[in-house]
Amino acid sequence: QVQLVESGGGLVQPGGSLRLSCAAARFTFSNYGMSWFRQAPGKEREWVATITTTGSSTNYADAVKGRFTISRDNAKNMLYLQMNSLKPEDTAVYYCNCAAYWGQGTQVTVSS
């Protein structure tokens, strides 16, 4: 069964940075595009970013474009999300996604 495990969340001040990681297992990671989603309290889950199988192409939601960077290491079966210039509105549970599969999420809180 596909396994996706996120880590790296936490509490950070506005303007700060965090790097999220997603460890993938039990499938051929390099064959799949990967995405990050997030869900803020009281809101629907929303797409954040997507990366292609080789990492040659990425796409971002307008809300995070220029601040977040999605990347992957196929040799390590790892997906990353570098988040810079964080804002309070980035507060959410962040999820790693592959097709129909989801991780358990990692909480990111941006607050002073």
N, C-alpha and C positions, 0 to 999 in steps of 0.2 A: 504494500500500500504506500502511496506517495506520502512523503514526510517533508514538511516545511516548518522550520523552527526559526522564529524571529528573535533578535536580541538587540541591545544597544539603546533602548528607550530610556527615558528618565526625565528629570526636571532640569530645565535650562532657562536662563534669563533671555528676555527679548534681545535679538541681535546675536545670540550665541549660535553654536553649531553642535550637531550630533551626527553620528554615523550609525545607521541601522544596518544590520546584517541578517541574512536569511540563509540558513543551512539547508540544503536540499538533499534528499536521499530517496532511494528505492525507485528511481526512474532515471532515464538517460537525460540528465540535465541539459547537456549541450544541444539537444534536439528541439528544445522548446523556448519560445519567447517567454519572457517573465515580466511581471508587473508588480507595482506597489499600489495599494489602495489605502484609504484612511476613512475612519468614521468618527466624527465628533459627537459629543453628547447631544441627543435629541435630533440628530440629522442622519440622513441616509449615507451609506457607504459611497465614497466617490473615488474615481480613478485619479492617480497621481502621476504615474510614469510607466513607460514600457520600454523594454530593450529587446532587440532581436537576438537570435541564437548566437551569433558571433560577437554581438556587441557593436556591430558596425553602424547601427541605427538606433536612435532613441527618440522618444516623444514625451512631452510633458504637458500637464494641465497648465492653463494660463496662470493659475494662482501660484504656481511654484516655479515657473519658467525663469531661468537666470539665477535661481537660488539653490535649487536641488539638482543633484547629479546622480543618475542611476548607472550602475556598472555591474559587471559580473566577472567571475573567475571560473572558467569552465574546468580548469584543472583541479580546483578545490570544491567544485559544486556549490559555489557561494554567489549570492546576489547581495548588492549593497545599495544603500541610499544615503548619499552625503547631503546633509541639510545644513545650509548656511543662512545667515541673516534671518533667523527664525522669528516668527511673529506669534502673538497670542492666538491668532486665528489658525495657526498650524497645530494647535492642541487637538489631539485625536489618538485613537488606537490605530496603529499602522499595521497593515497586513501584506504579507507576501502572497502572490498569486501565480499559479500555473494552471491554465485551462480551467477545469472545474474544481481545482484544489486550492485550499487556503491554509495558511498557518493559523496559530492561535492568537497572534497579534502581540504588539508591544506598545506600551503606553508612552506617548510623548506629551509632556506638559510644558508649555512656554509661559512663564509667569515671573514677575519680579517679586 
